[in-house]
Amino acid sequence: MTVKEATLFTGVSVQTVYSWVRQDHLSVGGLNHRGQNAFRHLDVTRAELTIRTKAKRLLVPAA
């Protein structure tokens, strides 16, 4: 899947997807036939789950 497809799949912006790559939550799986970065669906899903889980942990008030 391309970056654009990943944004549609997860509902985040292009900048967010590239941020996941910079933070090593998502790795580029290769290039598609147009030379664009390509990601595996499973990797995108894992990155989204990791980020959203961390965000929920940060938003929960300490007891």
Secondary structure, 3 states (H helix, E strand, C coil): CCHHHHHHHHCCCHHHHHHHHHCCCCCCCEECCCCCEECCHHHHHHHHHHHHHHHHHHHCCCC
